[in-house]
Amino acid sequence: AELGYTIGLLPREINLKQSQGYVREALKRDYDVIVIGGLTGEFFDSELLETIFTRVREGTGLVWVQPNKLPAQYEALLPLTAWKPTSLPELPWRKSAQHPLTAAVPWETLPTTGCSVYTVNGQALAMAGDRPLLAVREEGRGRIAAWGYNTGWQGPGAYSNGLTPWRRNAPQQFAYWEYHIGLLGRTMLWAARREPEVLTVGDVMTRAV
């Protein structure tokens, strides 16, 4: 299968083995957090997955958006497991737990989105309808967060997926996508253990826990 760039970023397409090689080289460097968005788990061979989770156990944070099609032994390390291949219908968001990642966000006013079906393997912090939307857990010395929302028009595991929710023609008349980007950034800081010590919640200053 080709994962080549077809929009002119590279002069030629690159295949799966070449793509894996680039990721393997990149993982030789140190990072505060690794972020994976919407990709099919079939992209990652066992060597790459073992490298990623070894880094996590050593203290690197991991944020995985809409994990799917992963081998069972690695899916079991994520806070969202037992993925089922659906992201419909579009569902409303709501906070389900008090946490630095859920503070000061107007969850109920954000657009409905698609969200895959998962089983929680950790602490669920937010829901889309009755489905877990955001969950967290720790593995060794590392923090892991997983989002379940749909990231592309083709659904989970397709070739065109991103990091933030995919939503067409949302009725909201405010810049809701800023909250999507902000939530992703906040999740990255939390996973990297770089979150601020003090959070502003409305007019109240609260120490993060």
Backbone as CSV, one residue per row, in Angstrom:
resi,resn,N_x,N_y,N_z,CA_x,CA_y,CA_z,C_x,C_y,C_z
1,ALA,0.851,-1.187,0.000,0.000,0.000,0.000,0.888,1.240,0.000
2,GLU,0.492,2.223,-0.788,1.264,3.450,-0.867,0.757,4.462,0.147
3,LEU,1.668,5.086,0.867,1.341,6.213,1.733,1.987,7.465,1.164
4,GLY,2.139,7.491,-0.150,2.846,8.593,-0.792,2.104,9.906,-0.678
5,TYR,2.860,10.985,-0.718,2.263,12.314,-0.742,1.828,12.616,-2.168
6,THR,0.573,12.985,-2.306,0.038,13.234,-3.642,-0.283,14.707,-3.866
7,ILE,0.166,15.564,-2.966,-0.159,16.991,-3.095,1.095,17.827,-3.340
8,GLY,2.168,17.187,-3.766,3.344,17.943,-4.170,4.350,18.261,-3.095
9,LEU,4.162,17.714,-1.894,5.132,17.993,-0.831,6.453,17.285,-1.094
10,LEU,6.381,16.133,-1.732,7.583,15.382,-2.079,7.561,15.097,-3.573
11,PRO,8.728,14.987,-4.192,8.765,14.771,-5.636,8.279,13.393,-6.061
12,ARG,8.198,12.460,-5.126,7.738,11.116,-5.488,7.016,10.502,-4.298
13,GLU,6.239,9.505,-4.585,5.528,8.823,-3.517,6.487,7.959,-2.710
14,ILE,6.108,7.718,-1.444,6.904,6.829,-0.598,6.009,5.684,-0.162
15,ASN,6.587,4.507,-0.044,5.780,3.355,0.314,5.790,3.123,1.818
16,LEU,5.089,2.087,2.241,4.911,1.826,3.660,6.244,1.607,4.370
17,LYS,7.116,0.808,3.798,8.400,0.523,4.436,9.232,1.793,4.601
18,GLN,9.199,2.660,3.576,9.942,3.914,3.682,9.351,4.803,4.783
19,SER,8.025,4.858,4.844,7.378,5.662,5.882,7.740,5.148,7.269
20,GLN,7.702,3.840,7.445,8.074,3.259,8.734,9.528,3.565,9.068
21,GLY,10.371,3.582,8.059,11.776,3.894,8.279,11.976,5.318,8.775
22,TYR,11.220,6.258,8.216,11.312,7.648,8.679,10.879,7.764,10.136
23,VAL,9.798,7.064,10.494,9.334,7.096,11.879,10.354,6.444,12.803
24,ARG,10.934,5.339,12.349,11.932,4.641,13.161,13.138,5.546,13.441
25,GLU,13.564,6.291,12.438,14.676,7.234,12.635,14.278,8.344,13.590
26,ALA,13.064,8.860,13.429,12.602,9.946,14.300,12.537,9.504,15.759
27,LEU,12.201,8.241,15.996,12.069,7.746,17.366,13.413,7.521,18.050
28,LYS,14.501,7.730,17.346,15.811,7.660,17.979,16.105,8.908,18.809
29,ARG,15.307,9.976,18.576,15.474,11.203,19.340,14.566,11.174,20.567
30,ASP,14.864,12.048,21.523,14.071,12.132,22.744,12.941,13.146,22.563
31,TYR,11.779,12.823,23.132,10.615,13.695,23.061,9.934,13.749,24.423
32,ASP,9.291,14.880,24.701,8.443,14.964,25.891,7.141,14.210,25.686
33,VAL,6.625,14.224,24.461,5.356,13.571,24.163,5.347,13.130,22.697
34,ILE,4.706,12.005,22.451,4.478,11.494,21.098,2.990,11.609,20.816
35,VAL,2.638,12.145,19.661,1.235,12.342,19.288,0.949,11.578,17.998
36,ILE,-0.100,10.777,18.011,-0.498,9.982,16.851,-1.962,10.283,16.550
37,GLY,-2.258,10.657,15.326,-3.612,11.082,15.004,-4.275,10.277,13.906
38,GLY,-5.288,9.499,14.251,-6.186,8.912,13.280,-5.638,7.843,12.357
39,LEU,-4.349,7.588,12.399,-3.756,6.600,11.498,-4.254,5.199,11.812
40,THR,-4.348,4.369,10.783,-4.604,2.966,11.031,-3.437,2.337,11.793
41,GLY,-3.770,1.508,12.775,-2.722,0.824,13.520,-1.929,-0.134,12.670
42,GLU,-2.442,-0.461,11.476,-1.724,-1.349,10.569,-0.449,-0.705,10.039
43,PHE,-0.336,0.604,10.177,0.888,1.279,9.749,2.078,0.878,10.619
44,PHE,1.828,0.603,11.894,2.903,0.374,12.860,3.226,-1.105,12.962
45,ASP,4.464,-1.465,12.649,4.863,-2.849,12.865,5.201,-3.044,14.343
46,SER,5.433,-4.284,14.747,5.646,-4.585,16.167,6.884,-3.881,16.716
47,GLU,7.901,-3.691,15.878,9.110,-3.008,16.332,8.821,-1.550,16.674
48,LEU,8.052,-0.872,15.831,7.706,0.520,16.099,6.843,0.643,17.354
49,LEU,5.860,-0.230,17.480,4.985,-0.171,18.650,5.757,-0.459,19.932
50,GLU,6.664,-1.412,19.885,7.465,-1.716,21.075,8.344,-0.528,21.441
51,THR,8.903,0.148,20.430,9.727,1.327,20.691,8.902,2.433,21.332
52,ILE,7.709,2.681,20.808,6.850,3.732,21.348,6.492,3.448,22.800
53,PHE,6.059,2.237,23.102,5.610,1.948,24.458,6.780,1.780,25.431
54,THR,7.946,1.424,24.933,9.134,1.453,25.792,9.442,2.887,26.203
55,ARG,9.357,3.813,25.254,9.545,5.233,25.569,8.537,5.701,26.611
56,VAL,7.284,5.265,26.454,6.252,5.666,27.402,6.582,5.150,28.801
57,ARG,6.959,3.901,28.902,7.284,3.339,30.221,8.448,4.073,30.863
58,GLU,9.307,4.653,30.045,10.453,5.403,30.557,10.111,6.847,30.876
59,GLY,8.892,7.286,30.547,8.473,8.629,30.941,7.984,9.543,29.837
60,THR,8.094,9.135,28.581,7.579,9.954,27.482,6.057,9.882,27.465
61,GLY,5.397,11.027,27.285,3.949,11.039,27.190,3.486,10.525,25.839
62,LEU,2.239,10.058,25.781,1.653,9.580,24.535,0.218,10.069,24.433
63,VAL,-0.103,10.722,23.318,-1.483,11.106,22.999,-1.853,10.397,21.707
64,TRP,-2.869,9.546,21.769,-3.290,8.790,20.585,-4.729,9.161,20.278
65,VAL,-4.958,9.703,19.089,-6.291,10.117,18.674,-6.926,9.022,17.822
66,GLN,-8.103,8.586,18.241,-8.878,7.535,17.581,-8.028,6.304,17.247
67,PRO,-7.449,5.655,18.252,-6.670,4.433,17.992,-7.543,3.359,17.374
68,ASN,-6.989,2.651,16.384,-7.778,1.635,15.692,-6.864,0.614,15.041
69,LYS,-7.362,-0.593,14.898,-6.693,-1.678,14.177,-5.292,-1.983,14.727
70,LEU,-5.163,-1.920,16.051,-3.882,-2.227,16.699,-3.869,-3.680,17.163
71,PRO,-2.681,-4.313,17.197,-2.586,-5.635,17.806,-3.059,-5.591,19.256
72,ALA,-3.712,-6.651,19.700,-4.366,-6.666,21.007,-3.409,-6.337,22.144
73,GLN,-2.160,-6.828,22.070,-1.244,-6.623,23.195,-0.843,-5.166,23.345
74,TYR,-0.919,-4.385,22.271,-0.583,-2.967,22.362,-1.826,-2.122,22.604
75,GLU,-2.946,-2.508,22.021,-4.193,-1.803,22.306,-4.499,-1.861,23.802
76,ALA,-4.148,-2.973,24.456,-4.425,-3.152,25.875,-3.664,-2.162,26.754
77,LEU,-2.666,-1.473,26.202,-1.900,-0.497,26.971,-2.508,0.897,26.888
78,LEU,-3.497,1.080,26.038,-4.124,2.381,25.865,-5.332,2.538,26.787
79,PRO,-5.734,3.781,27.083,-6.912,3.984,27.928,-8.237,3.772,27.203
80,LEU,-8.208,3.679,25.869,-9.385,3.310,25.090,-9.054,2.037,24.315
81,THR,-9.815,0.981,24.543,-9.533,-0.319,23.929,-10.804,-0.876,23.284
82,ALA,-10.668,-2.068,22.700,-11.801,-2.795,22.098,-12.501,-1.932,21.049
83,TRP,-11.706,-1.285,20.187,-12.245,-0.416,19.140,-13.202,-1.163,18.221
84,LYS,-14.322,-0.496,17.903,-15.267,-1.028,16.928,-15.360,-0.056,15.759
85,PRO,-15.394,-0.548,14.518,-15.276,0.304,13.334,-16.549,1.073,13.003
86,THR,-16.876,2.049,13.828,-17.982,2.946,13.542,-17.696,4.293,14.175
87,SER,-18.209,5.361,13.591,-18.081,6.681,14.190,-19.405,7.440,14.120
88,LEU,-20.473,6.751,13.764,-21.801,7.360,13.657,-22.718,6.786,14.735
89,PRO,-23.732,7.550,15.152,-24.098,8.899,14.700,-23.223,9.956,15.354
90,GLU,-23.398,11.208,14.936,-22.709,12.299,15.609,-23.354,12.529,16.972
91,LEU,-22.520,12.697,17.983,-22.995,12.709,19.365,-22.521,13.964,20.099
92,PRO,-23.294,14.435,21.081,-22.895,15.609,21.862,-21.827,15.261,22.890
93,TRP,-20.967,16.228,23.170,-19.890,16.048,24.138,-20.354,16.470,25.539
94,ARG,-19.783,15.831,26.546,-20.004,16.254,27.930,-18.836,15.804,28.794
95,LYS,-18.580,16.559,29.825,-17.547,16.212,30.799,-18.081,15.130,31.720
96,SER,-17.234,14.148,32.054,-17.661,13.079,32.957,-16.822,13.003,34.219
97,ALA,-15.766,13.798,34.325,-14.924,13.789,35.521,-14.217,15.132,35.667
98,GLN,-13.973,15.517,36.921,-13.178,16.702,37.194,-11.707,16.368,36.980
99,HIS,-11.035,17.173,36.189,-9.637,16.893,35.849,-9.071,18.139,35.186
100,PRO,-7.759,18.381,35.274,-7.177,19.531,34.570,-7.487,19.563,33.078
101,LEU,-7.710,18.400,32.458,-8.002,18.373,31.030,-9.442,18.765,30.706
102,THR,-10.313,18.757,31.699,-11.719,19.048,31.428,-12.163,20.401,31.961
103,ALA,-11.283,21.119,32.649,-11.663,22.391,33.272,-11.825,23.498,32.237
104,ALA,-12.802,24.387,32.489,-12.984,25.621,31.716,-13.207,25.364,30.231
105,VAL,-13.949,24.315,29.909,-14.298,23.998,28.516,-15.821,23.921,28.423
106,PRO,-16.452,24.622,27.486,-17.917,24.562,27.333,-18.351,23.307,26.575
107,TRP,-18.174,22.161,27.193,-18.359,20.884,26.512,-19.700,20.783,25.797
108,GLU,-20.779,21.181,26.497,-22.116,20.972,25.945,-22.423,21.879,24.758
109,THR,-21.632,22.945,24.566,-21.901,23.858,23.453,-21.032,23.571,22.233
110,LEU,-20.116,22.639,22.334,-19.283,22.283,21.188,-20.079,21.418,20.210
111,PRO,-19.675,21.384,18.947,-20.436,20.617,17.956,-20.467,19.124,18.271
112,THR,-21.543,18.483,17.856,-21.566,17.027,17.904,-20.540,16.490,16.904
113,THR,-19.982,15.338,17.202,-19.009,14.715,16.296,-19.213,13.205,16.278
114,GLY,-18.618,12.581,15.283,-18.529,11.141,15.299,-17.539,10.687,16.364
115,CYS,-17.773,9.525,16.923,-16.870,8.978,17.946,-16.926,7.459,17.864
116,SER,-15.771,6.823,17.808,-15.737,5.366,17.752,-16.216,4.759,19.062
117,VAL,-16.534,3.485,19.017,-16.964,2.746,20.197,-15.743,2.101,20.844
118,TYR,-15.560,2.355,22.125,-14.416,1.810,22.865,-14.870,1.303,24.232
119,THR,-13.979,0.547,24.863,-14.076,0.201,26.274,-13.008,0.987,27.013
120,VAL,-13.359,1.549,28.155,-12.408,2.359,28.924,-11.458,1.449,29.688
121,ASN,-10.170,1.747,29.571,-9.117,1.025,30.285,-8.300,2.046,31.065
122,GLY,-8.946,2.717,31.993,-8.311,3.794,32.737,-9.396,4.672,33.321
123,GLN,-9.240,5.996,33.228,-10.235,6.935,33.723,-10.852,7.692,32.559
124,ALA,-12.165,7.616,32.412,-12.875,8.385,31.390,-13.092,9.802,31.902
125,LEU,-12.702,10.786,31.107,-12.826,12.188,31.503,-13.955,12.900,30.761
126,ALA,-14.282,12.458,29.563,-15.340,13.085,28.773,-16.009,12.019,27.920
127,MET,-17.273,12.290,27.578,-18.072,11.342,26.809,-18.650,12.028,25.577
128,ALA,-18.886,11.242,24.535,-19.684,11.662,23.390,-20.928,10.782,23.421
129,GLY,-22.055,11.354,23.848,-23.211,10.522,24.111,-22.892,9.529,25.207
130,ASP,-23.066,8.237,24.909,-22.727,7.202,25.887,-21.381,6.543,25.593
131,ARG,-20.609,7.138,24.669,-19.314,6.566,24.292,-18.167,7.350,24.930
132,PRO,-17.122,6.656,25.396,-15.980,7.391,25.948,-15.292,8.218,24.870
133,LEU,-15.108,9.501,25.164,-14.496,10.433,24.227,-13.029,10.688,24.570
134,LEU,-12.725,10.841,25.849,-11.362,11.107,26.322,-11.108,10.265,27.559
135,ALA,-10.008,9.537,27.555,-9.639,8.729,28.708,-8.126,8.775,28.898
136,VAL,-7.702,8.531,30.136,-6.275,8.598,30.472,-5.892,7.422,31.354
137,ARG,-4.613,7.104,31.317,-4.035,6.119,32.221,-2.529,6.322,32.232
138,GLU,-1.857,5.616,33.133,-0.401,5.647,33.174,0.151,4.266,32.872
139,GLU,1.285,4.254,32.209,1.994,3.014,31.882,3.446,3.219,32.263
140,GLY,3.905,2.511,33.309,5.247,2.780,33.820,5.323,4.202,34.335
141,ARG,6.307,4.972,33.876,6.458,6.370,34.294,5.808,7.350,33.323
142,GLY,5.106,6.817,32.315,4.529,7.680,31.298,3.025,7.835,31.418
143,ARG,2.541,8.984,30.978,1.109,9.251,30.913,0.607,9.013,29.490
144,ILE,-0.581,8.424,29.394,-1.198,8.180,28.086,-2.602,8.778,28.091
145,ALA,-2.927,9.502,27.046,-4.285,10.004,26.836,-4.763,9.554,25.463
146,ALA,-6.039,9.209,25.366,-6.606,8.795,24.085,-7.937,9.509,23.859
147,TRP,-8.094,10.038,22.646,-9.345,10.643,22.194,-10.040,9.681,21.233
148,GLY,-11.364,9.643,21.276,-12.094,8.726,20.425,-12.812,9.366,19.253
149,TYR,-12.724,10.699,19.119,-13.498,11.363,18.070,-12.976,11.045,16.671
150,ASN,-13.861,11.224,15.706,-13.529,10.963,14.314,-12.683,12.107,13.758
151,THR,-11.631,11.770,13.005,-10.692,12.789,12.523,-10.683,12.969,11.014
152,GLY,-11.542,12.269,10.298,-11.543,12.393,8.841,-12.887,12.007,8.253
153,TRP,-13.187,12.518,7.077,-14.505,12.285,6.475,-14.730,10.830,6.096
154,GLN,-13.650,10.079,5.917,-13.794,8.671,5.549,-13.960,7.743,6.739
155,GLY,-13.814,8.283,7.942,-13.955,7.445,9.119,-12.611,6.931,9.617
156,PRO,-12.602,6.211,10.736,-11.355,5.788,11.369,-10.545,4.829,10.512
157,GLY,-9.236,5.034,10.530,-8.331,4.116,9.856,-8.154,4.359,8.383
158,ALA,-8.792,5.400,7.817,-8.620,5.703,6.403,-7.329,6.481,6.192
159,TYR,-6.973,6.714,4.931,-5.682,7.337,4.657,-5.662,8.816,4.986
160,SER,-6.838,9.468,4.988,-6.887,10.909,5.201,-7.471,11.202,6.575
161,ASN,-6.637,11.270,7.584,-7.062,11.536,8.949,-6.134,12.551,9.583
162,GLY,-6.659,13.256,10.578,-5.874,14.312,11.211,-5.787,14.141,12.707
163,LEU,-5.714,15.280,13.410,-5.564,15.274,14.862,-6.768,15.846,15.588
164,THR,-7.525,16.709,14.915,-8.679,17.342,15.547,-9.972,16.780,14.942
165,PRO,-11.095,17.005,15.593,-12.349,16.423,15.095,-12.714,16.908,13.697
166,TRP,-13.228,15.994,12.892,-13.748,16.351,11.577,-15.235,16.634,11.719
167,ARG,-15.629,17.821,11.284,-17.041,18.214,11.399,-17.387,19.121,10.235
168,ARG,-18.419,18.773,9.484,-18.849,19.572,8.342,-20.125,20.337,8.700
169,ASN,-20.133,21.627,8.355,-21.329,22.462,8.492,-21.893,22.469,9.907
170,ALA,-21.035,22.645,10.875,-21.510,22.751,12.255,-22.351,24.017,12.412
171,PRO,-23.436,23.954,13.173,-24.316,25.123,13.312,-23.766,26.201,14.244
172,GLN,-22.764,25.884,15.046,-22.239,26.842,16.004,-21.673,28.076,15.302
173,GLN,-21.943,29.246,15.875,-21.518,30.508,15.281,-20.336,31.121,16.030
174,PHE,-19.503,30.289,16.611,-18.286,30.759,17.271,-17.135,29.857,16.844
175,ALA,-15.924,30.268,17.156,-14.733,29.532,16.691,-14.511,28.288,17.544
176,TYR,-15.419,27.324,17.411,-15.348,26.106,18.223,-14.065,25.333,17.991
177,TRP,-13.494,25.450,16.782,-12.272,24.704,16.477,-11.102,25.143,17.355
178,GLU,-11.164,26.367,17.872,-10.122,26.813,18.791,-10.138,25.963,20.064
179,TYR,-11.326,25.554,20.500,-11.410,24.659,21.648,-10.854,23.284,21.302
180,HIS,-11.126,22.802,20.096,-10.567,21.509,19.680,-9.043,21.538,19.706
181,ILE,-8.474,22.593,19.122,-7.012,22.722,19.095,-6.469,22.891,20.506
182,GLY,-7.160,23.714,21.308,-6.718,23.930,22.681,-6.763,22.663,23.519
183,LEU,-7.815,21.866,23.341,-7.910,20.609,24.084,-6.796,19.648,23.700
184,LEU,-6.477,19.584,22.421,-5.381,18.729,21.991,-4.064,19.207,22.590
185,GLY,-3.820,20.521,22.540,-2.598,21.057,23.119,-2.519,20.827,24.616
186,ARG,-3.640,21.002,25.309,-3.664,20.765,26.753,-3.384,19.305,27.070
187,THR,-3.926,18.415,26.245,-3.687,16.980,26.441,-2.208,16.648,26.256
188,MET,-1.569,17.271,25.274,-0.144,17.053,25.046,0.673,17.522,26.247
189,LEU,0.344,18.704,26.785,1.066,19.215,27.953,0.890,18.299,29.155
190,TRP,-0.343,17.813,29.351,-0.587,16.916,30.483,0.218,15.624,30.329
191,ALA,0.178,15.030,29.132,0.903,13.773,28.911,2.405,13.959,29.097
192,ALA,2.904,15.136,28.754,4.325,15.433,28.885,4.708,15.886,30.294
193,ARG,3.715,15.954,31.190,3.913,16.459,32.557,4.415,17.902,32.537
194,ARG,3.894,18.667,31.604,4.249,20.078,31.488,3.050,20.986,31.741
195,GLU,1.978,20.438,32.321,0.796,21.249,32.556,1.085,22.326,33.601
196,PRO,0.395,23.467,33.555,0.626,24.529,34.541,0.197,24.086,35.934
197,GLU,0.829,24.658,36.947,0.471,24.315,38.321,-0.865,24.929,38.734
198,VAL,-1.243,26.019,38.076,-2.482,26.707,38.423,-3.355,26.828,37.181
199,LEU,-4.631,26.487,37.317,-5.595,26.611,36.238,-6.610,27.692,36.586
200,THR,-7.062,28.427,35.572,-8.138,29.386,35.760,-9.441,28.735,35.341
201,VAL,-10.378,28.612,36.272,-11.685,28.019,36.005,-12.719,29.102,36.268
202,GLY,-13.215,29.735,35.199,-14.095,30.882,35.381,-13.336,31.996,36.069
203,ASP,-13.822,32.403,37.234,-13.158,33.450,38.008,-12.370,32.880,39.171
204,VAL,-12.198,31.542,39.185,-11.568,30.891,40.332,-10.209,30.331,39.917
205,MET,-9.193,30.586,40.720,-7.873,30.016,40.480,-7.794,28.690,41.231
206,THR,-7.451,27.623,40.531,-7.419,26.284,41.104,-6.087,25.633,40.829
207,ARG,-5.491,25.018,41.836,-4.230,24.311,41.649,-4.499,22.985,40.969
208,ALA,-3.754,22.712,39.897,-3.924,21.460,39.165,-3.494,20.289,40.017
209,VAL,-4.139,19.133,39.793,-3.784,17.927,40.525,-3.467,16.817,39.526
